[in-house]
Amino acid sequence: MESSSSSSSPLIISPRKLRTDLYSYSYEQDSNSPLVISVLASLIERTMARNERIAKNSPRGTLSRNQKIRVFDCRETPDMTIQSYLERIFRYTRAGPSVYVVAYVYIDRFCQINPGFRISASNVHRLLITTIMIASKYVEDMNYRNSYYARVGGLTTNEMNELEVDFLFLMGFKLHVNVSVFESYCSHLEREVSIGGGYQIERTLRCAEEIKSKQIVERRYNRIARVTL
């Protein structure tokens, strides 16, 4: 399945670039989308392709009919690639790379807790905006309101609120992501851009704490420019 990008030339990502991006991305020095967005988009697209093959080869009766896990289904599939949708979310929310990693943790955890759920073209966009919004609330100190995320994601505020509540209950409110879990998912993302893993993300809590402090300072400078609905 091809991955679409807003750039006319193909984006080349190395493990070293991804590692630097995840741990020292600067909004002031880099206006481009975090590299993790392209990696995450590629991961999800391959997952969707695999799920489509499974669905085609499975009898209809074996597919889950649990309505609770169909809350992310939309009537009309959005005419926007995963890459473009993630870039749109970043453009209007400026969520840092760590938010997308945590969102990826939530998506994977959600699928494990709800084995009948399959990521597809009909639910991926709503799943992404919901997990990114919740991950941002977990990671960031300052956040936009649900109404703003709803506008960014192409939903109504009521829909956004309902998706958040449904996701939390379907997750059993298991939202905590410790350092080791975060690092393990960073490693998985690294393996996506380098089979065999030529590089490793730095494994220090101190590094994470320094980045957190830096983000707090940057947010203080940008606070006046943030839009709150």
C-alpha positions as MATLAB code, in Angstrom:
seq = 'MESSSSSSSPLIISPRKLRTDLYSYSYEQDSNSPLVISVLASLIERTMARNERIAKNSPRGTLSRNQKIRVFDCRETPDMTIQSYLERIFRYTRAGPSVYVVAYVYIDRFCQINPGFRISASNVHRLLITTIMIASKYVEDMNYRNSYYARVGGLTTNEMNELEVDFLFLMGFKLHVNVSVFESYCSHLEREVSIGGGYQIERTLRCAEEIKSKQIVERRYNRIARVTL';
ca = [
       0.000    0.000    0.000;
       1.538    3.285   -1.059;
       2.182    6.036    1.462;
       1.295    9.516    0.330;
       3.287   12.590    1.389;
       2.751   16.299    0.984;
       6.276   16.581   -0.440;
       6.869   16.073   -4.136;
      10.074   14.108   -3.496;
      10.228   10.868   -1.489;
      11.043   11.330    2.189;
      14.200    9.515    3.255;
      14.260    8.672    6.961;
      17.202    7.114    8.746;
      17.151    5.658   12.273;
      19.522    8.426   13.366;
      17.171   11.131   12.058;
      14.193    9.494   13.719;
      16.058    9.181   17.018;
      17.055   12.871   16.946;
      13.528   13.865   15.978;
      11.908   11.921   18.812;
      14.165   13.326   21.496;
      15.165   16.815   20.391;
      12.569   18.118   17.949;
      12.445   21.926   18.042;
       9.396   23.847   16.873;
      11.452   27.011   16.574;
      14.120   25.466   14.341;
      12.042   23.031   12.305;
       8.704   23.824   10.704;
       8.427   20.407    9.037;
       6.309   17.608   10.414;
       8.065   15.234   12.856;
       9.550   12.210   11.100;
       7.593    9.878   13.370;
       4.434   10.893   11.494;
       5.662    9.268    8.270;
       6.801    6.151   10.110;
       3.502    5.852   11.976;
       1.515    6.365    8.780;
       3.473    3.585    7.090;
       2.913    1.228   10.031;
      -0.822    1.825   10.113;
      -1.194    1.509    6.335;
       0.491   -1.907    6.420;
      -1.725   -2.953    9.310;
      -4.801   -1.914    7.336;
      -3.620   -3.828    4.273;
      -3.090   -6.940    6.393;
      -6.524   -6.562    7.977;
      -8.128   -6.226    4.539;
      -6.512   -9.495    3.419;
      -7.729  -11.222    6.586;
     -11.252   -9.876    6.103;
     -11.392  -11.109    2.497;
     -10.273  -14.602    3.487;
     -12.541  -14.871    6.538;
     -16.162  -16.065    6.456;
     -18.585  -13.247    7.243;
     -19.822  -15.031   10.318;
     -16.390  -14.904   11.934;
     -16.180  -11.111   11.867;
     -16.895   -9.316   15.116;
     -20.368   -7.845   15.486;
     -19.603   -6.146   18.772;
     -21.174   -2.719   18.396;
     -19.024   -1.240   21.157;
     -15.856   -1.548   19.113;
     -17.577   -0.065   16.046;
     -17.800    3.376   17.643;
     -15.003    4.654   15.400;
     -16.728    3.614   12.178;
     -17.850    6.493    9.991;
     -20.588    6.489    7.376;
     -18.354    7.889    4.647;
     -14.652    7.134    4.397;
     -12.684   10.424    4.531;
     -10.949   11.279    1.273;
      -7.594   11.862    2.965;
      -4.566    9.624    3.325;
      -3.279    8.722    6.778;
      -0.106   10.703    6.103;
      -2.076   13.817    5.134;
      -4.418   13.435    8.089;
      -1.547   13.159   10.571;
       0.163   16.149    8.990;
      -3.059   18.137    9.314;
      -3.304   17.250   13.000;
       0.282   18.342   13.536;
      -0.171   21.556   11.568;
      -3.022   22.732   13.754;
      -2.066   21.246   17.127;
       1.760   21.207   17.016;
       1.709   18.033   19.085;
       5.279   16.892   19.722;
       6.794   13.592   18.493;
       6.334   11.935   21.889;
       2.572   12.441   21.583;
       2.494   10.322   18.419;
       4.550    7.602   20.065;
       2.138    7.476   23.014;
      -0.815    7.505   20.601;
       0.759    4.508   18.867;
       1.047    2.767   22.249;
      -2.654    3.442   22.861;
      -3.679    2.102   19.458;
      -1.681   -1.085   19.943;
      -2.982   -1.488   23.494;
      -6.557   -0.879   22.327;
      -6.270   -3.617   19.694;
      -4.891   -6.049   22.273;
      -7.647   -5.310   24.793;
     -10.312   -5.495   22.073;
      -9.196   -8.374   19.804;
     -12.318   -8.077   17.671;
     -11.306   -4.593   16.550;
      -9.588   -4.190   13.198;
      -8.108   -0.932   11.931;
      -9.692   -0.109    8.582;
     -10.316    2.795    6.229;
     -13.673    3.385    7.895;
     -12.342    3.824   11.429;
      -8.678    4.834   11.218;
      -9.194    8.603   11.037;
     -11.430    8.778   14.090;
      -9.157    6.421   15.968;
      -6.157    8.617   15.212;
      -7.664   11.946   16.233;
      -9.004   10.369   19.441;
      -5.763    8.694   20.475;
      -3.655   11.731   19.605;
      -5.925   14.020   21.614;
      -5.813   11.707   24.646;
      -2.058   11.173   24.273;
      -1.550   14.932   24.158;
      -3.476   15.302   27.404;
      -1.240   12.640   28.930;
       2.062   14.054   27.670;
       1.614   17.803   27.361;
       1.040   20.350   30.116;
      -1.146   22.602   27.956;
      -3.735   21.353   25.487;
      -6.460   22.487   23.169;
     -10.060   21.816   24.075;
     -11.976   18.886   22.626;
     -13.929   21.310   20.430;
     -10.705   22.383   18.729;
      -9.571   18.807   18.113;
     -13.017   18.096   16.719;
     -12.632   20.861   14.142;
      -9.145   19.668   13.231;
     -10.365   16.095   12.837;
     -13.536   16.958   10.921;
     -15.948   16.000   13.709;
     -18.530   17.720   15.841;
     -17.705   18.470   19.450;
     -20.294   15.937   20.629;
     -18.762   13.249   18.428;
     -15.295   14.034   19.766;
     -16.494   13.904   23.369;
     -18.302   10.597   22.811;
     -15.291    9.009   21.087;
     -13.045   10.032   23.959;
     -15.367    8.531   26.584;
     -15.925    5.343   24.579;
     -12.195    4.909   24.035;
     -11.405    5.392   27.728;
     -13.935    2.779   28.815;
     -12.931    0.317   26.093;
      -9.338    0.765   27.261;
     -10.309    0.223   30.884;
      -8.634    3.602   31.535;
      -5.220    1.943   31.075;
      -3.429    5.033   29.834;
      -0.191    5.043   31.812;
       2.931    4.698   29.674;
       6.147    4.286   31.636;
       9.617    5.038   30.328;
      10.455    1.439   29.416;
       7.247    1.039   27.406;
       7.825    4.353   25.639;
      11.377    3.336   24.749;
      10.290   -0.079   23.501;
       7.864    1.528   21.067;
      10.544    3.974   19.966;
      12.721    0.945   19.211;
       9.915   -0.588   17.187;
       9.579    2.606   15.177;
      13.334    2.577   14.602;
      13.161   -0.959   13.258;
      10.638    0.297   10.733;
      13.298    2.452    9.112;
      16.225    0.084    9.559;
      15.780   -3.669    9.483;
      18.272   -4.986   11.959;
      18.504   -1.621   13.725;
      21.808    0.078   13.085;
      21.140    2.688   15.745;
      19.503    2.801   19.137;
      17.505    5.559   20.778;
      19.163    6.900   23.896;
      17.916    5.006   26.931;
      18.131    7.563   29.722;
      15.401    8.977   31.888;
      17.488   12.113   32.278;
      17.261   12.714   28.547;
      13.484   12.447   28.664;
      13.329   14.823   31.609;
      15.494   17.388   29.816;
      13.241   17.263   26.782;
      10.181   17.681   28.972;
      11.713   20.775   30.587;
      12.613   22.179   27.187;
       9.069   21.656   25.918;
       7.676   23.470   28.950;
       9.890   26.489   28.231;
       8.916   26.481   24.549;
       5.221   26.284   25.417;
       5.557   29.276   27.724;
       6.942   31.332   24.849;
       4.252   30.096   22.453;
       1.355   30.263   24.919;
       0.161   33.648   23.731;
      -0.087   32.392   20.153;
      -2.137   29.290   20.923;
      -5.774   29.353   19.909;
      -8.331   28.283   22.496;
     -11.933   27.811   21.484;
];
